[in-house]
Amino acid sequence: MGKLKNFLRGLGLTLIVIAGLVGWTLLPWIAVLICAMALAAWLMLTRSGQRTLSVARVGVAGIPQRWGASLVIVVGIAGVVGVLVALLAMGEGFQAMLAQTGSEDTAIVLRGGSQTELNSTITRDQATLVAQAPGVARDDQGRPIASAELVLIANLPKKTSGTDANVEIRGVGAEAFDLRRNVQIVEGRAFEPGLRELIVGEGAQEQFAGLDPGQQIELNNQQWTIVGVFASGDAHQSELWGDTETLASAYRREAFQSVTVRVVDSGAFDTFKAALASDTRLKLDVSTTLDYYSEQSEGLTKLIRILSITVGSIMAVGAIFGALNTMYAAVAGRAREIATLRAIGFRGLSVVVSVMLETMLLAFAGGVIGGFIAWIIFNGYTVSTLGSNFSQVVFDFRVSPGLLWDGLKWALAIGFVGGLFPAVRAARLPVATALREL
């Protein structure tokens, strides 16, 4: 019966700790700051807190004598935080890249039920009706700012490996540059309509071989000349652009895959969408380009986050056991010291909190080191991955302050668990027994 009670007590404590850790990782920084200020006030202003601080100082002062064992905690937690932050930075970078693609004043039109441009087909008659719909902005000549577009996939060799990978070729209309004002030619010139010419995004040029101005590539058994390089700061930098009619002729396409338009203002989007919905000749889906590209990132970002937390959790378990082993050894080595403190009037709470403070200090150091290493190595690191159209999307890892803060909270959570059980053991160890321990 006694063993069952101990088991249930331990299980209950474990569940409470797990619930507390989940809540801790969800706390905003202001709540953590309040908790830290409350702890500091208790340590500085109360008698029991000052006693705890005195005991903690003794433990911290002994860290250099246990430097090797303390490094186990610091290095283990630094590894967990570094890997976790790096993996999450990949997802955040991909999401940020697609979130920067599009705006509230541009809309993309796809065939009804299509999830991506590759699955969509829009006839030429439909494209004309879309461009003439109410709410579409017009240029100085009175022409609608609309671009009927093709999306094609080609294989080009990567610079790093020489193996072929998918790259997206986008056929755009004459209004494409008025439509996407962030697109700037940074080298060479824009393509000429009617000619087999392409401009290449900076991201694609960085990843694929043979995309410098003046070079030629083969598309559908035809030679195409690279005449310029453009920068856009979004996912379009991973694409190659050419004249949509020329590409349609080369690939024998009778229809487009999407129509992108600029609306007069944010209110005009509703007018534009309602006009297309009311036209019985059209069965099209309309969304802002900002919403469209943001939705494209959700699946991969969620997958990366699940993978990151899974890997981080597995590594965290190892770091926790390392911290437990180290702190149990530290408590055992200080058994006489702790027993003496308790014999002269120090309460168990002071012992528990002092051991926890020592472990949390080491965990904090590990979290800072791990986050710093992740920021130095991975912030701005350029990679590519398959996007929704099965083509390479080039983006940068993004180690944001929010990710560093999450990594630090994970570090403190690991330190909390790693120090809690040794601290409780130290506080509950009978004084007479502790004084007899070596």
N, C-alpha and C positions, 0 to 999 in steps of 0.2 A: 504493500500500500504506500509505503514511504517513497519507494522508487517511482511509482506512478505519479505521486504528487510532485516529485522533483522534475519528472519528465514534462508534466503539464505546465509546471512553473517555467521551465526553460523554453517550452514551445510558445507559451504566451509572451514571454519576454522577446523571443525571436520575432514573432508576428508584430509586436509593438515596434520593435526596431525597424523592421522592413517598412511598415506604414509610415513611421517617422522619416525614413530616408526618402521615400517617394514624395512625401510632403515637402521635405527640404529641397529636393531638386526642382520643385515647382515654385518655390518662393521667389518673389521679385526682389531686386536688390534693396529696395527700401525696407522690406520686412527683415532681411538679413542684417541690415544696418541697425535696425531697432533692437534686434536680438543681441548684437554685439555691444551696443551701448548699454543695454540692461545688464549684461554680464560684467562689463567694465565697471558699472556703477556698483554692482554687488561686491566685486572684488575690492574696490577702493573705499567704499563708504560703510561697509558693515564689518563687524568684528570677525564673523566667521569667514567672510570673503578675504579679509586681510591675512587670516591664518592660512587659508588656502593658497593665497599668493606667496606666502613665505615658504610653504611646502613645495610649491611649483618651482620656485627659484632654485631650491636645492636640487630638484630633479633636472632642471634645464642646465644647471651648472655642471652636472655629471655627464652630459651628452658627449663632450670631447673624450671622456674616458671609455665611452661605448661607441666610438665613431664608426667602426666597421659595421656594427649591428644597426646603428641609426641610418647608415647609408642604404641598408636593405629597404627600409621604409621609403626613404626619399627617392631612390632610383626606381623602385617598383611603382610608386604613385606617379612619378614623372613619366614613366612609360605609358601608363594607362591614360593619363591626361593628354600626352602627345599624340597617341594613336587616335583617341576619341576626337580630339579637336581637328586633327588632319582629315579624318573621314567626314566629319560634319562640315568641314570647310569645303569639301568637294561638292556636297549637296547644296550648300548655300551659294557657292559660286555659280553652279549650273542654274539654280533658281533665279539668282540675281541677273544673270545674262539674259534669260528669257523674259524676266520681268521688265528689263530695259527695252525689250523689243516691242514696239507698238506704243499706242497712245490712246487717250480717250476720244480724240477728234478724228481718228481714222477707223474705218470699219472693214472687216473682211467678210466676204460672201462666199459660202460653199453650198454644194448641193445638199438638200435636206437629208439629215441623218449621217452626214460625213463627219468623221472625227478629225481627219487631217486632210491636207490638200491632195495628197496622193490618192485618196479615196473619192475625191470629188470630180465631177464633170459639169461644166457649165457651157451651154451652147453659145454660139456667137450672137444669136438673137437675144438670149437671156442677158448676155453681157452688155448689149446695147441698152436694154431696158433698165438694167441696174444703174448704168452710168447716167441715164436721163431721169432717174427717180428724184422726187422732192427731197431736199435736205443736202444734196451733194454740192460741195463747193465748186466754184468755177474760177478759172484763171483770168488774166487781163483780157484775153481774146474771147472770153465767154465759153471756153471749152470745159467740160466737166473734168475735175481732177480725179481721174479714175484709171486704174491699170489692170487690164485683163491679163492674167499671168499663167504661165506654165511652170511646173516643177518637174524636173527630170533628174535621174540619178545616173552618174557615170562613175567609172572606176579610174582612179589615178594613183600612181605610186607615191607612198609616203616618204618623206625625206629621211626619217629615222631608220626605217626598216627596208625600204625599197619594195615592200609588198603593196598590192593594190588595196584601196579602201574606197568606200562610197563617198562621193562628193555631190553636193546639190547644185544643179544648174537651174537658174531661175530666168525664165523669159519674162521680161517686163515691158510695159508700154511706154509711150513717149512721155507720159506724165509721172513716171516713177520717181524722178528726182524732186519734183514739186510735192509729190505725195509723201516722200520720206526725206524730210529736210535735213535730217542728221547725216545723210550719206554725202560724203565729200570725196572727190577725186584727189588722192595724195601723190600719185605718180602716174605719168602718162596722160591719157585723155579718155573721154567717154567713148563708148562704141557708137558706130554709125548705123542707123536703121537700114536694113536691107543687105548689110554685109555680114560675113561670118567672122564677127569680132566679139570678144568677151572682155569684161573687166572682172577682176578677181578681188575678193575681200582680203584684208590683211591677215585674218586668221587662217583662211585657206592657203594663202601664199606661204605662211609660216609652216604649215603642216605638210603640204604636198610639193613634189618636185615638178619643175618645168612650168611654173606659173609666173615667171618674170616677164615684164613687158617686152614684146618683140618675139617671144617664143611661141611655138605652135603646139596645139594638142589635137588629138584625133577624137572626134565625136561622131558616131554613127557613120564611120568610113569617110568622113570629111575633115579637112584641115581647118581649124579655127585659130585665129591669132589673138594672143593676149595683148591688149592695147593700153591697159591702165590698171591701177590698183586703187581701191576705195576703202575708206574707213567709215564705220557707222557706230561703233561702240555697243553693238548688240549682236544677236544671233545671225544677222545677215552677213556679218563679216566672215562667216564660214562658207559662203556661197560664191558661185560664179554667176555673173549676170550677162545676158545678151538680149538682143531684140526679139520680142516674143513671136513676131510673124516669121522671122528668119528661122528661129528654132522650130516653130510649128511646121514650116515647110520641110526642113531637114529631117524631122522625125515623123512627118506625115500625120500630124495631129489636126483634126477638124474642130476640136473644141478646146476650151481652156479648163483650168482646174480651180481657179479662184478669181475673184474680182475684188480689188482693194480700192477703197474710195476715201477721200477726205470729206468730212461733213462740215457744214457751216460753223456749227458750234456743238457743245455737248447736248444741248436741248434738241438740236436737229437730228441727232442719232435716233431718237424715238420716232420722229416723223419719218425718217428714212426706213427704219425697220417696219413700221406700220404700213408704209406704202408697198413694200415688197410682200408683206404678209397678205395684203388685201388683193393682190394681183393673182388671179386664178391661173395665169400662164406660168407662174413661177412657184416652184416648191424649193425654196432656198432657206438656209439658216444664216442668220446675221449676228455678229457679235463685234464688239470693239477689238481692235488688234491687241490691246493690252490684256483683255480677258482671254483671248484666244491663246496667246503665247504663254500666259501664266498657267492656264490649264494644261498645256503641253508638258510643263515641268513637274506637275504634281506627282505623277506616278513614279518617276525616277527619283525625285527628291524623297518621297516617302520610303522607297526601297532602300536608298542610301542611309536614311536615318535609322531604319530598323536594323540594317546591317551594322551601322556604327554602334548603336546601343547594345546589340548582341555581343559584338566583339569586345566592346568596352566592359560589359558586365562580366564576361568570362575572364578578362585580364584583371578586373577589379577583385574578383574572388581570389585570384592568386596573390594580389597585393595585400588583401585583407589577411590572408593566412600568414604572409610574411610579416605584417605588422603585429599580428597576434603572437607569433613566435618570438619576435623581438621584444615586445612589451611584457610578455610573460617572463622572459629571461631577465628583463630589467627589474621587474617587480620582485622576482625571486632573489636577485642580487641585493635588493634594497629591503629585504624582509625585516631584518633587525632594525634598520633605520625607521621603517614605517611603524613597526610595533612600538618602538621607543616613543615616536611622536604620539601615537594613540594612547600610550601609557601615561603620558604627561598632560593629556587633556584634549588632544586634537581629535575631532570627530571623524566618523567614516566619510561624511560628505566631503570634507576637506581633502581626504586622501583620494577619493574618486575623482574629484574635479581636477586636482593637481596632476594626476596621471593622465587624465584626458587632455589637459592643456599641453602637456609635453608631447603627446602623440599628435595633437592637432597642429602644433607648431611645426613638427617634422612633415606632416601632410601638407601644410600650407607651402612650405619650401618646395616640396615635390611638385605641387600644383603649379607654382610660379615657374619653376624650371621647365616642366613639361609644356606649359603654354608658350613660354618664350621660345623653346626649340621649335615647336610647331609653327609659330609665327615667322621665325627666321627662315625656316626651310620651305614652308608651303605657301605662305601668303604671296599671291601673285603668280604662283607656279602654273604654267599653261599646260593644259591637257585637252584631249578631245574624246568625245563619246558619241554613241549613236543617239540621234534625236528621234522625234516622232515620225519623221519621213525616212528613217533608216539611212540617214546620211550623217557624216561627221559634224558635230557641233563643237567648236573650239571655245573654251572658256577658261577662266583663271580660278584657282582656289581662292577662297575669301575667308581669311581668319579675322572675323569681326570681334569687336569688344564683347558682344553678347556670347559668342562661342567661348572666348577666354573665361568669361564669368561662369558659364556652365561647367567648363573644365575644372575651375577652382572649386566650385560647389561639389563636384564629384570627388575631388581630392579630399576635401574636408569630411565628406560622408564616409569615405574609406577610412580616414584617420579616426573618425568617431567609432566605427564598428571595431576597428583594430585595437582601440584603446579601452573600449567599454568593458569587455569581459575581464581583462587583466586588472582593470581598476576596481571592479566589483569584487574580484577575488582578494585583492589586497585589503579592501575595506572589511571584508567578512572573515578574514583569517584570524583565528583566536590569537590574542596577544601572547599568551604563554607559548603556543606552538611556534609563532613567528620568531620569538626570541631564541628558540632552540635551533632554528634553521641556520645553516651556514651561509 
